[in-house]
Amino acid sequence: MNIRPMNDRVLVARMEEEKKTAGGIIIPDTAKEKPLEGTIVAVGPGKRDEKGNRIPLEVKKGDRILFSRYAGTEIKVNNEERLFMKEEDILGILN
């Protein structure tokens, strides 16, 4: 299934959760927090201004981003969890 985000929305694949700490301690599933980092999988065409012109997004497909804890809507695409979120929910782009 292919999904194309609308307007100023992006589709994000969350980074994998750490299963071990740096010291080698295994973290149980109940104690894990979902990562606030991900990779952009798809980008919408951008929002429209008052005159109807498209304002392109600053992020692009493949960018690694940081986002707020409660950002976006979780969905499943081909049995993989993804997040739909607005560009304004993105805190920054990682280099």
C-alpha positions as CSV (number, residue, x, y, z in Angstrom):
1,M,0.0,0.0,0.0
2,N,1.4,3.4,-1.0
3,I,0.4,6.4,1.1
4,R,1.0,10.0,0.0
5,P,0.6,12.6,2.8
6,M,-1.6,15.6,2.2
7,N,-0.6,19.3,2.5
8,D,1.9,19.9,5.3
9,R,1.9,16.3,6.7
10,V,4.8,13.8,6.7
11,L,4.9,10.0,7.2
12,V,7.7,9.0,9.6
13,A,9.3,5.6,10.5
14,R,10.2,5.7,14.2
15,M,13.8,4.6,15.0
16,E,14.2,1.1,16.6
17,E,13.9,1.0,20.3
18,E,17.1,0.1,22.3
19,K,16.9,-3.4,23.8
20,K,20.0,-3.0,25.9
21,T,21.7,-0.2,27.8
22,A,25.3,0.8,27.2
23,G,26.2,-1.3,30.3
24,G,24.6,-4.5,28.8
25,I,21.4,-4.5,30.9
26,I,18.4,-5.8,28.9
27,I,15.4,-3.4,29.1
28,P,12.0,-5.2,29.4
29,D,9.2,-4.2,26.9
30,T,7.1,-2.7,29.7
31,A,9.9,-0.2,30.7
32,K,10.8,0.9,27.1
33,E,9.9,4.4,26.0
34,K,9.2,5.0,22.3
35,P,12.0,6.9,20.6
36,L,11.4,10.5,19.7
37,E,13.6,10.1,16.6
38,G,12.6,8.9,13.1
39,T,13.2,9.0,9.4
40,I,10.8,10.7,7.0
41,V,9.3,8.1,4.6
42,A,7.0,10.4,2.6
43,V,6.3,14.2,2.4
44,G,3.2,16.1,1.4
45,P,3.3,18.9,-1.3
46,G,3.0,21.7,1.3
47,K,0.5,24.1,2.7
48,R,-1.2,26.8,0.7
49,D,-0.9,30.5,1.5
50,E,-3.8,33.0,1.3
51,K,-3.2,33.4,-2.5
52,G,-3.4,29.7,-3.1
53,N,0.3,29.2,-3.8
54,R,2.0,26.1,-2.3
55,I,4.6,26.6,0.5
56,P,7.0,23.7,0.2
57,L,8.1,21.8,3.4
58,E,11.6,22.3,4.8
59,V,12.0,18.5,5.4
60,K,12.4,15.9,2.6
61,K,12.2,12.2,2.3
62,G,15.1,10.5,4.1
63,D,15.7,13.2,6.7
64,R,16.3,12.0,10.3
65,I,14.2,14.1,12.6
66,L,13.4,14.7,16.3
67,F,9.7,15.2,17.2
68,S,7.6,15.8,20.3
69,R,6.5,12.9,22.5
70,Y,2.8,13.1,21.6
71,A,3.2,14.2,18.0
72,G,1.3,12.5,15.2
73,T,-1.1,9.7,14.7
74,E,0.2,6.1,14.7
75,I,-0.9,3.9,11.8
76,K,0.2,0.5,10.5
77,V,1.3,0.2,6.9
78,N,2.3,-3.3,5.6
79,N,2.5,-4.5,9.3
80,E,5.0,-1.7,10.1
81,E,4.2,1.2,12.5
82,R,4.4,4.6,11.1
83,L,3.5,8.1,12.3
84,F,1.5,10.8,10.4
85,M,2.4,14.2,11.7
86,K,2.3,17.9,10.7
87,E,5.6,19.6,9.9
88,E,5.0,21.9,12.9
89,D,5.4,18.9,15.2
90,I,9.0,18.3,14.1
91,L,11.5,19.8,16.5
92,G,14.6,19.5,14.4
93,I,16.5,17.8,11.6
94,L,19.5,15.6,12.7
95,N,22.7,15.7,10.6
